[in-house]
Amino acid sequence: MLAMVDYQRGQISAAYSELAQGRDVVEAKFSGGLDRGKSGGGYWYDWLFAKHLLQEATELIGSVSTNTPPEATDSAAQ
């Protein structure tokens, strides 16, 4: 969600960074398979919500690589 907020505010570099970080966390969780979960680490349905938000953010911002910095500047979205 923070990536989408940054993008809408015109903070493109921050949006790409947040999106990449979020992708890393969600993909790591799903790569090991979902379990029931627990209060401190999120329940299985929390991770499904996170994956849906990641998809939504990717559609809005675009697919980014964690190894490649964005070409856009922070003023490009305005």
FINUDO-870650 format. One record per atom (N, C-alpha, C): residue in three letters; x, y, z; atom name. Coordinates in Angstrom, 3 decimals, always signed. Example, Ala and Ser with C-alpha at 12.3 -4.5 7.8 and 13.67 -1.06 7.14 Angstrom:
FINUDO-870650
<pt><aa>ALA</aa><u>+13.190</u><v>-5.690</v><w>+7.800</w><at>N</at></pt>
<pt><aa>ALA</aa><u>+12.300</u><v>-4.500</v><w>+7.800</w><at>CA</at></pt>
<pt><aa>ALA</aa><u>+13.200</u><v>-3.300</v><w>+7.800</w><at>C</at></pt>
<pt><aa>SER</aa><u>+12.850</u><v>-2.250</v><w>+7.080</w><at>N</at></pt>
<pt><aa>SER</aa><u>+13.670</u><v>-1.060</v><w>+7.140</w><at>CA</at></pt>
<pt><aa>SER</aa><u>+12.900</u><v>+0.030</v><w>+7.870</w><at>C</at></pt>
end
This chain:
FINUDO-870650
<pt><aa>MET</aa><u>+0.818</u><v>-1.184</v><w>+0.000</w><at>N</at></pt>
<pt><aa>MET</aa><u>+0.000</u><v>+0.000</v><w>+0.000</w><at>CA</at></pt>
<pt><aa>MET</aa><u>+0.867</u><v>+1.255</v><w>+0.000</w><at>C</at></pt>
<pt><aa>LEU</aa><u>+1.984</u><v>+1.196</v><w>+0.717</w><at>N</at></pt>
<pt><aa>LEU</aa><u>+2.864</u><v>+2.359</v><w>+0.763</w><at>CA</at></pt>
<pt><aa>LEU</aa><u>+3.429</u><v>+2.665</v><w>-0.626</w><at>C</at></pt>
<pt><aa>ALA</aa><u>+3.739</u><v>+1.651</v><w>-1.391</w><at>N</at></pt>
<pt><aa>ALA</aa><u>+4.239</u><v>+1.860</v><w>-2.752</w><at>CA</at></pt>
<pt><aa>ALA</aa><u>+3.203</u><v>+2.595</v><w>-3.599</w><at>C</at></pt>
<pt><aa>MET</aa><u>+1.938</u><v>+2.236</v><w>-3.474</w><at>N</at></pt>
<pt><aa>MET</aa><u>+0.893</u><v>+2.902</v><w>-4.245</w><at>CA</at></pt>
<pt><aa>MET</aa><u>+0.712</u><v>+4.352</v><w>-3.797</w><at>C</at></pt>
<pt><aa>VAL</aa><u>+0.814</u><v>+4.596</v><w>-2.497</w><at>N</at></pt>
<pt><aa>VAL</aa><u>+0.705</u><v>+5.963</v><w>-1.983</w><at>CA</at></pt>
<pt><aa>VAL</aa><u>+1.868</u><v>+6.809</v><w>-2.497</w><at>C</at></pt>
<pt><aa>ASP</aa><u>+3.084</u><v>+6.253</v><w>-2.403</w><at>N</at></pt>
<pt><aa>ASP</aa><u>+4.259</u><v>+6.977</v><w>-2.910</w><at>CA</at></pt>
<pt><aa>ASP</aa><u>+4.103</u><v>+7.302</v><w>-4.392</w><at>C</at></pt>
<pt><aa>TYR</aa><u>+3.617</u><v>+6.356</v><w>-5.159</w><at>N</at></pt>
<pt><aa>TYR</aa><u>+3.437</u><v>+6.549</v><w>-6.595</w><at>CA</at></pt>
<pt><aa>TYR</aa><u>+2.435</u><v>+7.670</v><w>-6.870</w><at>C</at></pt>
<pt><aa>GLN</aa><u>+1.316</u><v>+7.650</v><w>-6.161</w><at>N</at></pt>
<pt><aa>GLN</aa><u>+0.288</u><v>+8.675</v><w>-6.360</w><at>CA</at></pt>
<pt><aa>GLN</aa><u>+0.777</u><v>+10.059</v><w>-5.942</w><at>C</at></pt>
<pt><aa>ARG</aa><u>+1.696</u><v>+10.116</v><w>-5.009</w><at>N</at></pt>
<pt><aa>ARG</aa><u>+2.265</u><v>+11.388</v><w>-4.560</w><at>CA</at></pt>
<pt><aa>ARG</aa><u>+3.388</u><v>+11.872</v><w>-5.471</w><at>C</at></pt>
<pt><aa>GLY</aa><u>+3.758</u><v>+11.065</v><w>-6.442</w><at>N</at></pt>
<pt><aa>GLY</aa><u>+4.823</u><v>+11.444</v><w>-7.354</w><at>CA</at></pt>
<pt><aa>GLY</aa><u>+6.209</u><v>+11.071</v><w>-6.862</w><at>C</at></pt>
<pt><aa>GLN</aa><u>+6.279</u><v>+10.295</v><w>-5.810</w><at>N</at></pt>
<pt><aa>GLN</aa><u>+7.557</u><v>+9.837</v><w>-5.270</w><at>CA</at></pt>
<pt><aa>GLN</aa><u>+7.890</u><v>+8.487</v><w>-5.906</w><at>C</at></pt>
<pt><aa>ILE</aa><u>+8.278</u><v>+8.550</v><w>-7.161</w><at>N</at></pt>
<pt><aa>ILE</aa><u>+8.430</u><v>+7.352</v><w>-7.983</w><at>CA</at></pt>
<pt><aa>ILE</aa><u>+9.542</u><v>+6.432</v><w>-7.484</w><at>C</at></pt>
<pt><aa>SER</aa><u>+10.686</u><v>+6.994</v><w>-7.144</w><at>N</at></pt>
<pt><aa>SER</aa><u>+11.797</u><v>+6.167</v><w>-6.662</w><at>CA</at></pt>
<pt><aa>SER</aa><u>+11.406</u><v>+5.415</v><w>-5.400</w><at>C</at></pt>
<pt><aa>ALA</aa><u>+10.745</u><v>+6.105</v><w>-4.484</w><at>N</at></pt>
<pt><aa>ALA</aa><u>+10.291</u><v>+5.466</v><w>-3.248</w><at>CA</at></pt>
<pt><aa>ALA</aa><u>+9.265</u><v>+4.378</v><w>-3.557</w><at>C</at></pt>
<pt><aa>ALA</aa><u>+8.388</u><v>+4.631</v><w>-4.520</w><at>N</at></pt>
<pt><aa>ALA</aa><u>+7.371</u><v>+3.650</v><w>-4.895</w><at>CA</at></pt>
<pt><aa>ALA</aa><u>+8.014</u><v>+2.377</v><w>-5.433</w><at>C</at></pt>
<pt><aa>TYR</aa><u>+9.000</u><v>+2.519</v><w>-6.305</w><at>N</at></pt>
<pt><aa>TYR</aa><u>+9.688</u><v>+1.348</v><w>-6.842</w><at>CA</at></pt>
<pt><aa>TYR</aa><u>+10.398</u><v>+0.581</v><w>-5.734</w><at>C</at></pt>
<pt><aa>SER</aa><u>+11.016</u><v>+1.295</v><w>-4.823</w><at>N</at></pt>
<pt><aa>SER</aa><u>+11.726</u><v>+0.653</v><w>-3.716</w><at>CA</at></pt>
<pt><aa>SER</aa><u>+10.766</u><v>-0.110</v><w>-2.809</w><at>C</at></pt>
<pt><aa>GLU</aa><u>+9.668</u><v>+0.515</v><w>-2.435</w><at>N</at></pt>
<pt><aa>GLU</aa><u>+8.681</u><v>-0.133</v><w>-1.576</w><at>CA</at></pt>
<pt><aa>GLU</aa><u>+8.061</u><v>-1.341</v><w>-2.265</w><at>C</at></pt>
<pt><aa>LEU</aa><u>+7.789</u><v>-1.217</v><w>-3.553</w><at>N</at></pt>
<pt><aa>LEU</aa><u>+7.208</u><v>-2.328</v><w>-4.301</w><at>CA</at></pt>
<pt><aa>LEU</aa><u>+8.172</u><v>-3.513</v><w>-4.339</w><at>C</at></pt>
<pt><aa>ALA</aa><u>+9.436</u><v>-3.244</v><w>-4.576</w><at>N</at></pt>
<pt><aa>ALA</aa><u>+10.436</u><v>-4.315</v><w>-4.612</w><at>CA</at></pt>
<pt><aa>ALA</aa><u>+10.562</u><v>-4.993</v><w>-3.248</w><at>C</at></pt>
<pt><aa>GLN</aa><u>+10.568</u><v>-4.216</v><w>-2.184</w><at>N</at></pt>
<pt><aa>GLN</aa><u>+10.664</u><v>-4.787</v><w>-0.838</w><at>CA</at></pt>
<pt><aa>GLN</aa><u>+9.434</u><v>-5.631</v><w>-0.518</w><at>C</at></pt>
<pt><aa>GLY</aa><u>+8.282</u><v>-5.118</v><w>-0.854</w><at>N</at></pt>
<pt><aa>GLY</aa><u>+7.049</u><v>-5.862</v><w>-0.622</w><at>CA</at></pt>
<pt><aa>GLY</aa><u>+7.012</u><v>-7.161</v><w>-1.401</w><at>C</at></pt>
<pt><aa>ARG</aa><u>+7.464</u><v>-7.096</v><w>-2.647</w><at>N</at></pt>
<pt><aa>ARG</aa><u>+7.507</u><v>-8.304</v><w>-3.476</w><at>CA</at></pt>
<pt><aa>ARG</aa><u>+8.409</u><v>-9.357</v><w>-2.846</w><at>C</at></pt>
<pt><aa>ASP</aa><u>+9.573</u><v>-8.935</v><w>-2.358</w><at>N</at></pt>
<pt><aa>ASP</aa><u>+10.504</u><v>-9.872</v><w>-1.729</w><at>CA</at></pt>
<pt><aa>ASP</aa><u>+9.867</u><v>-10.584</v><w>-0.534</w><at>C</at></pt>
<pt><aa>VAL</aa><u>+9.174</u><v>-9.827</v><w>+0.307</w><at>N</at></pt>
<pt><aa>VAL</aa><u>+8.555</u><v>-10.398</v><w>+1.509</w><at>CA</at></pt>
<pt><aa>VAL</aa><u>+7.443</u><v>-11.379</v><w>+1.138</w><at>C</at></pt>
<pt><aa>VAL</aa><u>+6.567</u><v>-10.965</v><w>+0.233</w><at>N</at></pt>
<pt><aa>VAL</aa><u>+5.427</u><v>-11.811</v><w>-0.145</w><at>CA</at></pt>
<pt><aa>VAL</aa><u>+5.904</u><v>-13.062</v><w>-0.879</w><at>C</at></pt>
<pt><aa>GLU</aa><u>+6.825</u><v>-12.920</v><w>-1.805</w><at>N</at></pt>
<pt><aa>GLU</aa><u>+7.325</u><v>-14.088</v><w>-2.530</w><at>CA</at></pt>
<pt><aa>GLU</aa><u>+8.040</u><v>-15.058</v><w>-1.606</w><at>C</at></pt>
<pt><aa>ALA</aa><u>+8.772</u><v>-14.553</v><w>-0.631</w><at>N</at></pt>
<pt><aa>ALA</aa><u>+9.457</u><v>-15.427</v><w>+0.325</w><at>CA</at></pt>
<pt><aa>ALA</aa><u>+8.444</u><v>-16.240</v><w>+1.130</w><at>C</at></pt>
<pt><aa>LYS</aa><u>+7.368</u><v>-15.598</v><w>+1.536</w><at>N</at></pt>
<pt><aa>LYS</aa><u>+6.338</u><v>-16.296</v><w>+2.317</w><at>CA</at></pt>
<pt><aa>LYS</aa><u>+5.669</u><v>-17.375</v><w>+1.484</w><at>C</at></pt>
<pt><aa>PHE</aa><u>+5.336</u><v>-17.073</v><w>+0.242</w><at>N</at></pt>
<pt><aa>PHE</aa><u>+4.634</u><v>-18.042</v><w>-0.600</w><at>CA</at></pt>
<pt><aa>PHE</aa><u>+5.554</u><v>-19.138</v><w>-1.126</w><at>C</at></pt>
<pt><aa>SER</aa><u>+6.849</u><v>-18.895</v><w>-1.172</w><at>N</at></pt>
<pt><aa>SER</aa><u>+7.769</u><v>-19.918</v><w>-1.683</w><at>CA</at></pt>
<pt><aa>SER</aa><u>+7.858</u><v>-21.107</v><w>-0.731</w><at>C</at></pt>
<pt><aa>GLY</aa><u>+7.640</u><v>-20.869</v><w>+0.546</w><at>N</at></pt>
<pt><aa>GLY</aa><u>+7.668</u><v>-21.954</v><w>+1.518</w><at>CA</at></pt>
<pt><aa>GLY</aa><u>+6.316</u><v>-22.580</v><w>+1.763</w><at>C</at></pt>
<pt><aa>GLY</aa><u>+5.300</u><v>-22.086</v><w>+1.117</w><at>N</at></pt>
<pt><aa>GLY</aa><u>+3.946</u><v>-22.582</v><w>+1.316</w><at>CA</at></pt>
<pt><aa>GLY</aa><u>+3.305</u><v>-21.909</v><w>+2.517</w><at>C</at></pt>
<pt><aa>LEU</aa><u>+2.026</u><v>-21.769</v><w>+2.467</w><at>N</at></pt>
<pt><aa>LEU</aa><u>+1.300</u><v>-21.124</v><w>+3.555</w><at>CA</at></pt>
<pt><aa>LEU</aa><u>+0.947</u><v>-22.142</v><w>+4.631</w><at>C</at></pt>
<pt><aa>ASP</aa><u>+1.029</u><v>-21.687</v><w>+5.865</w><at>N</at></pt>
<pt><aa>ASP</aa><u>+0.542</u><v>-22.493</v><w>+6.972</w><at>CA</at></pt>
<pt><aa>ASP</aa><u>-0.588</u><v>-21.715</v><w>+7.648</w><at>C</at></pt>
<pt><aa>ARG</aa><u>-1.067</u><v>-22.211</v><w>+8.722</w><at>N</at></pt>
<pt><aa>ARG</aa><u>-2.167</u><v>-21.546</v><w>+9.416</w><at>CA</at></pt>
<pt><aa>ARG</aa><u>-1.803</u><v>-20.146</v><w>+9.864</w><at>C</at></pt>
<pt><aa>GLY</aa><u>-0.569</u><v>-19.980</v><w>+10.270</w><at>N</at></pt>
<pt><aa>GLY</aa><u>-0.103</u><v>-18.681</v><w>+10.708</w><at>CA</at></pt>
<pt><aa>GLY</aa><u>-0.321</u><v>-18.455</v><w>+12.187</w><at>C</at></pt>
<pt><aa>LYS</aa><u>+0.105</u><v>-17.280</v><w>+12.631</w><at>N</at></pt>
<pt><aa>LYS</aa><u>-0.054</u><v>-16.916</v><w>+14.039</w><at>CA</at></pt>
<pt><aa>LYS</aa><u>-0.142</u><v>-15.407</v><w>+14.161</w><at>C</at></pt>
<pt><aa>SER</aa><u>-0.492</u><v>-14.960</v><w>+15.308</w><at>N</at></pt>
<pt><aa>SER</aa><u>-0.758</u><v>-13.553</v><w>+15.542</w><at>CA</at></pt>
<pt><aa>SER</aa><u>+0.402</u><v>-12.647</v><w>+15.137</w><at>C</at></pt>
<pt><aa>GLY</aa><u>+1.624</u><v>-12.946</v><w>+15.522</w><at>N</at></pt>
<pt><aa>GLY</aa><u>+2.763</u><v>-12.082</v><w>+15.234</w><at>CA</at></pt>
<pt><aa>GLY</aa><u>+3.234</u><v>-12.118</v><w>+13.789</w><at>C</at></pt>
<pt><aa>GLY</aa><u>+3.012</u><v>-13.201</v><w>+13.076</w><at>N</at></pt>
<pt><aa>GLY</aa><u>+3.513</u><v>-13.340</v><w>+11.717</w><at>CA</at></pt>
<pt><aa>GLY</aa><u>+2.455</u><v>-13.318</v><w>+10.643</w><at>C</at></pt>
<pt><aa>GLY</aa><u>+1.231</u><v>-13.130</v><w>+11.048</w><at>N</at></pt>
<pt><aa>GLY</aa><u>+0.138</u><v>-13.089</v><w>+10.087</w><at>CA</at></pt>
<pt><aa>GLY</aa><u>-0.467</u><v>-14.456</v><w>+9.842</w><at>C</at></pt>
<pt><aa>TYR</aa><u>-1.756</u><v>-14.467</v><w>+9.697</w><at>N</at></pt>
<pt><aa>TYR</aa><u>-2.472</u><v>-15.694</v><w>+9.372</w><at>CA</at></pt>
<pt><aa>TYR</aa><u>-2.487</u><v>-15.876</v><w>+7.858</w><at>C</at></pt>
<pt><aa>TRP</aa><u>-2.870</u><v>-17.075</v><w>+7.406</w><at>N</at></pt>
<pt><aa>TRP</aa><u>-2.830</u><v>-17.381</v><w>+5.982</w><at>CA</at></pt>
<pt><aa>TRP</aa><u>-3.626</u><v>-16.366</v><w>+5.169</w><at>C</at></pt>
<pt><aa>TYR</aa><u>-4.773</u><v>-15.926</v><w>+5.672</w><at>N</at></pt>
<pt><aa>TYR</aa><u>-5.599</u><v>-14.985</v><w>+4.905</w><at>CA</at></pt>
<pt><aa>TYR</aa><u>-4.966</u><v>-13.586</v><w>+4.844</w><at>C</at></pt>
<pt><aa>ASP</aa><u>-4.156</u><v>-13.233</v><w>+5.845</w><at>N</at></pt>
<pt><aa>ASP</aa><u>-3.425</u><v>-11.963</v><w>+5.789</w><at>CA</at></pt>
<pt><aa>ASP</aa><u>-2.448</u><v>-11.968</v><w>+4.617</w><at>C</at></pt>
<pt><aa>TRP</aa><u>-1.805</u><v>-13.117</v><w>+4.405</w><at>N</at></pt>
<pt><aa>TRP</aa><u>-0.847</u><v>-13.224</v><w>+3.296</w><at>CA</at></pt>
<pt><aa>TRP</aa><u>-1.538</u><v>-13.222</v><w>+1.947</w><at>C</at></pt>
<pt><aa>LEU</aa><u>-2.761</u><v>-13.756</v><w>+1.890</w><at>N</at></pt>
<pt><aa>LEU</aa><u>-3.519</u><v>-13.670</v><w>+0.632</w><at>CA</at></pt>
<pt><aa>LEU</aa><u>-3.883</u><v>-12.226</v><w>+0.322</w><at>C</at></pt>
<pt><aa>PHE</aa><u>-4.267</u><v>-11.463</v><w>+1.346</w><at>N</at></pt>
<pt><aa>PHE</aa><u>-4.531</u><v>-10.036</v><w>+1.157</w><at>CA</at></pt>
<pt><aa>PHE</aa><u>-3.272</u><v>-9.323</v><w>+0.675</w><at>C</at></pt>
<pt><aa>ALA</aa><u>-2.140</u><v>-9.655</v><w>+1.286</w><at>N</at></pt>
<pt><aa>ALA</aa><u>-0.863</u><v>-9.031</v><w>+0.901</w><at>CA</at></pt>
<pt><aa>ALA</aa><u>-0.535</u><v>-9.338</v><w>-0.554</w><at>C</at></pt>
<pt><aa>LYS</aa><u>-0.771</u><v>-10.582</v><w>-0.982</w><at>N</at></pt>
<pt><aa>LYS</aa><u>-0.491</u><v>-10.944</v><w>-2.370</w><at>CA</at></pt>
<pt><aa>LYS</aa><u>-1.406</u><v>-10.181</v><w>-3.329</w><at>C</at></pt>
<pt><aa>HIS</aa><u>-2.658</u><v>-10.017</v><w>-2.953</w><at>N</at></pt>
<pt><aa>HIS</aa><u>-3.590</u><v>-9.263</v><w>-3.788</w><at>CA</at></pt>
<pt><aa>HIS</aa><u>-3.156</u><v>-7.805</v><w>-3.896</w><at>C</at></pt>
<pt><aa>LEU</aa><u>-2.762</u><v>-7.210</v><w>-2.784</w><at>N</at></pt>
<pt><aa>LEU</aa><u>-2.283</u><v>-5.823</v><w>-2.807</w><at>CA</at></pt>
<pt><aa>LEU</aa><u>-1.010</u><v>-5.687</v><w>-3.627</w><at>C</at></pt>
<pt><aa>LEU</aa><u>-0.140</u><v>-6.671</v><w>-3.577</w><at>N</at></pt>
<pt><aa>LEU</aa><u>+1.074</u><v>-6.667</v><w>-4.394</w><at>CA</at></pt>
<pt><aa>LEU</aa><u>+0.707</u><v>-6.671</v><w>-5.879</w><at>C</at></pt>
<pt><aa>GLN</aa><u>-0.261</u><v>-7.484</v><w>-6.259</w><at>N</at></pt>
<pt><aa>GLN</aa><u>-0.707</u><v>-7.517</v><w>-7.652</w><at>CA</at></pt>
<pt><aa>GLN</aa><u>-1.290</u><v>-6.174</v><w>-8.068</w><at>C</at></pt>
<pt><aa>GLU</aa><u>-2.076</u><v>-5.578</v><w>-7.198</w><at>N</at></pt>
<pt><aa>GLU</aa><u>-2.680</u><v>-4.278</v><w>-7.489</w><at>CA</at></pt>
<pt><aa>GLU</aa><u>-1.599</u><v>-3.204</v><w>-7.654</w><at>C</at></pt>
<pt><aa>ALA</aa><u>-0.616</u><v>-3.211</v><w>-6.755</w><at>N</at></pt>
<pt><aa>ALA</aa><u>+0.466</u><v>-2.234</v><w>-6.832</w><at>CA</at></pt>
<pt><aa>ALA</aa><u>+1.298</u><v>-2.446</v><w>-8.093</w><at>C</at></pt>
<pt><aa>THR</aa><u>+1.531</u><v>-3.674</v><w>-8.467</w><at>N</at></pt>
<pt><aa>THR</aa><u>+2.306</u><v>-3.969</v><w>-9.672</w><at>CA</at></pt>
<pt><aa>THR</aa><u>+1.575</u><v>-3.472</v><w>-10.913</w><at>C</at></pt>
<pt><aa>GLU</aa><u>+0.260</u><v>-3.625</v><w>-10.951</w><at>N</at></pt>
<pt><aa>GLU</aa><u>-0.512</u><v>-3.120</v><w>-12.080</w><at>CA</at></pt>
<pt><aa>GLU</aa><u>-0.449</u><v>-1.600</v><w>-12.164</w><at>C</at></pt>
<pt><aa>LEU</aa><u>-0.483</u><v>-0.932</v><w>-11.007</w><at>N</at></pt>
<pt><aa>LEU</aa><u>-0.441</u><v>+0.522</v><w>-10.979</w><at>CA</at></pt>
<pt><aa>LEU</aa><u>+0.947</u><v>+1.052</v><w>-11.330</w><at>C</at></pt>
<pt><aa>ILE</aa><u>+1.956</u><v>+0.501</v><w>-10.706</w><at>N</at></pt>
<pt><aa>ILE</aa><u>+3.311</u><v>+1.034</v><w>-10.812</w><at>CA</at></pt>
<pt><aa>ILE</aa><u>+4.099</u><v>+0.383</v><w>-11.938</w><at>C</at></pt>
<pt><aa>GLY</aa><u>+3.844</u><v>-0.876</v><w>-12.177</w><at>N</at></pt>
<pt><aa>GLY</aa><u>+4.592</u><v>-1.623</v><w>-13.175</w><at>CA</at></pt>
<pt><aa>GLY</aa><u>+5.523</u><v>-2.609</v><w>-12.524</w><at>C</at></pt>
<pt><aa>SER</aa><u>+5.961</u><v>-3.539</v><w>-13.270</w><at>N</at></pt>
<pt><aa>SER</aa><u>+6.870</u><v>-4.552</v><w>-12.758</w><at>CA</at></pt>
<pt><aa>SER</aa><u>+8.262</u><v>-3.962</v><w>-12.602</w><at>C</at></pt>
<pt><aa>VAL</aa><u>+8.876</u><v>-4.197</v><w>-11.474</w><at>N</at></pt>
<pt><aa>VAL</aa><u>+10.207</u><v>-3.669</v><w>-11.215</w><at>CA</at></pt>
<pt><aa>VAL</aa><u>+11.132</u><v>-4.796</v><w>-10.789</w><at>C</at></pt>
<pt><aa>SER</aa><u>+12.374</u><v>-4.626</v><w>-11.104</w><at>N</at></pt>
<pt><aa>SER</aa><u>+13.400</u><v>-5.558</v><w>-10.669</w><at>CA</at></pt>
<pt><aa>SER</aa><u>+14.083</u><v>-4.972</v><w>-9.448</w><at>C</at></pt>
<pt><aa>THR</aa><u>+14.399</u><v>-5.804</v><w>-8.470</w><at>N</at></pt>
<pt><aa>THR</aa><u>+15.081</u><v>-5.318</v><w>-7.272</w><at>CA</at></pt>
<pt><aa>THR</aa><u>+16.525</u><v>-4.949</v><w>-7.571</w><at>C</at></pt>
<pt><aa>ASN</aa><u>+17.045</u><v>-5.375</v><w>-8.710</w><at>N</at></pt>
<pt><aa>ASN</aa><u>+18.436</u><v>-5.096</v><w>-9.054</w><at>CA</at></pt>
<pt><aa>ASN</aa><u>+18.603</u><v>-3.870</v><w>-9.940</w><at>C</at></pt>
<pt><aa>THR</aa><u>+17.519</u><v>-3.346</v><w>-10.468</w><at>N</at></pt>
<pt><aa>THR</aa><u>+17.601</u><v>-2.236</v><w>-11.407</w><at>CA</at></pt>
<pt><aa>THR</aa><u>+16.892</u><v>-1.021</v><w>-10.842</w><at>C</at></pt>
<pt><aa>PRO</aa><u>+17.604</u><v>+0.077</v><w>-10.634</w><at>N</at></pt>
<pt><aa>PRO</aa><u>+16.927</u><v>+1.274</v><w>-10.137</w><at>CA</at></pt>
<pt><aa>PRO</aa><u>+15.996</u><v>+1.845</v><w>-11.196</w><at>C</at></pt>
<pt><aa>PRO</aa><u>+14.934</u><v>+2.515</v><w>-10.792</w><at>N</at></pt>
<pt><aa>PRO</aa><u>+13.980</u><v>+3.061</v><w>-11.764</w><at>CA</at></pt>
<pt><aa>PRO</aa><u>+14.610</u><v>+4.178</v><w>-12.586</w><at>C</at></pt>
<pt><aa>GLU</aa><u>+14.166</u><v>+4.287</v><w>-13.816</w><at>N</at></pt>
<pt><aa>GLU</aa><u>+14.634</u><v>+5.330</v><w>-14.723</w><at>CA</at></pt>
<pt><aa>GLU</aa><u>+13.937</u><v>+6.662</v><w>-14.443</w><at>C</at></pt>
<pt><aa>ALA</aa><u>+12.741</u><v>+6.565</v><w>-13.857</w><at>N</at></pt>
<pt><aa>ALA</aa><u>+11.919</u><v>+7.755</v><w>-13.640</w><at>CA</at></pt>
<pt><aa>ALA</aa><u>+12.465</u><v>+8.602</v><w>-12.494</w><at>C</at></pt>
<pt><aa>THR</aa><u>+12.122</u><v>+9.850</v><w>-12.527</w><at>N</at></pt>
<pt><aa>THR</aa><u>+12.473</u><v>+10.754</v><w>-11.429</w><at>CA</at></pt>
<pt><aa>THR</aa><u>+11.259</u><v>+10.933</v><w>-10.556</w><at>C</at></pt>
<pt><aa>ASP</aa><u>+11.443</u><v>+11.527</v><w>-9.385</w><at>N</at></pt>
<pt><aa>ASP</aa><u>+10.332</u><v>+11.701</v><w>-8.466</w><at>CA</at></pt>
<pt><aa>ASP</aa><u>+9.282</u><v>+12.675</v><w>-8.978</w><at>C</at></pt>
<pt><aa>SER</aa><u>+9.602</u><v>+13.506</v><w>-9.928</w><at>N</at></pt>
<pt><aa>SER</aa><u>+8.621</u><v>+14.454</v><w>-10.440</w><at>CA</at></pt>
<pt><aa>SER</aa><u>+7.895</u><v>+13.940</v><w>-11.682</w><at>C</at></pt>
<pt><aa>ALA</aa><u>+8.217</u><v>+12.747</v><w>-12.146</w><at>N</at></pt>
<pt><aa>ALA</aa><u>+7.663</u><v>+12.246</v><w>-13.400</w><at>CA</at></pt>
<pt><aa>ALA</aa><u>+6.170</u><v>+11.963</v><w>-13.313</w><at>C</at></pt>
<pt><aa>ALA</aa><u>+5.646</u><v>+11.616</v><w>-12.150</w><at>N</at></pt>
<pt><aa>ALA</aa><u>+4.238</u><v>+11.255</v><w>-12.046</w><at>CA</at></pt>
<pt><aa>ALA</aa><u>+3.325</u><v>+12.461</v><w>-11.908</w><at>C</at></pt>
<pt><aa>GLN</aa><u>+3.874</u><v>+13.634</v><w>-11.746</w><at>N</at></pt>
<pt><aa>GLN</aa><u>+3.019</u><v>+14.802</v><w>-11.537</w><at>CA</at></pt>
<pt><aa>GLN</aa><u>+2.548</u><v>+15.406</v><w>-12.820</w><at>C</at></pt>
end
